[in-house]
Amino acid sequence: MDWIPIAADRLAQLYDEAFGGKPRGRYRISAKLLRALTDRHRLYEDDIRQLARALFERGYVLIDMDSFYVVMSSNSFVNYRRPPESLLE
């Protein structure tokens, strides 16, 4: 699908643009606006999965929150705390 890399590039670029009172960073995008950005009438589960994969290749994570999507840098997750194995036993 040739629209996926174009959409992934644009979503990644939005991360570095100033809006919403912030110079850059994570953001949420409505399903309606994502459809407009991709020029699609519908986005199917497989479309979202491929778009998420393309964004991940660019260093970003696409999170489906049902009525909207969140785009975050994958580096945001690197310093999260890890539970010790003893807590999982």
C-alpha positions in Angstrom: 0.0 0.0 0.0 1.8 3.1 -1.2 -0.1 5.5 1.1 1.3 3.9 4.2 4.9 5.3 4.0 3.6 8.7 3.1 1.2 8.8 6.0 3.9 7.4 8.4 6.3 10.1 7.3 3.7 12.8 7.8 2.8 11.5 11.3 6.5 11.3 12.2 7.0 14.9 11.0 4.0 16.1 13.2 5.9 14.9 16.2 8.5 17.7 15.6 6.0 20.4 14.8 4.9 23.0 17.4 1.1 23.0 18.2 -1.1 22.7 21.2 1.1 24.9 23.3 4.1 22.5 23.0 7.2 22.9 20.8 7.2 19.1 19.9 6.3 15.7 21.3 3.6 13.2 21.7 0.2 13.9 20.3 -3.2 12.4 19.7 -5.0 12.4 16.4 -8.7 11.6 15.8 -9.7 8.7 13.6 -11.5 11.3 11.3 -8.3 13.4 10.9 -6.2 10.3 10.4 -8.6 9.2 7.6 -8.3 12.7 6.1 -4.5 12.6 6.3 -4.4 9.2 4.6 -7.1 10.2 2.1 -9.1 7.0 3.0 -12.8 6.6 3.6 -12.1 3.8 6.0 -9.1 2.5 7.9 -9.2 -1.2 8.6 -7.4 -3.1 11.3 -4.8 -4.3 8.9 -4.2 -0.7 7.6 -3.6 0.5 11.2 -1.3 -2.4 11.9 0.8 -1.6 8.8 0.8 2.1 9.6 1.9 1.3 13.2 4.7 -0.9 11.8 5.9 1.8 9.4 5.9 4.4 12.2 7.8 2.0 14.5 10.5 1.7 11.8 10.8 5.5 12.0 11.2 5.4 15.8 7.6 6.1 16.8 4.7 4.1 18.3 1.1 4.4 17.2 -1.4 3.5 19.9 -5.0 2.8 19.1 -7.3 4.2 21.8 -10.5 3.3 19.9 -11.8 6.8 19.1 -8.4 8.4 18.5 -4.7 7.4 18.1 -1.6 8.5 20.0 1.8 9.0 18.5 4.8 8.8 20.8 8.5 8.4 20.4 9.6 4.8 21.0 12.4 6.3 23.1 9.8 7.3 25.6 9.6 3.6 26.7 13.3 2.9 27.1 13.6 4.2 30.6 10.4 2.7 32.0 11.0 0.7 35.2 11.1 -3.1 34.8 9.5 -5.4 37.4 11.9 -7.9 39.0 11.2 -11.6 38.2 10.4 -12.2 41.9 7.3 -10.1 41.5 6.1 -12.3 38.7 6.5 -15.6 40.5 
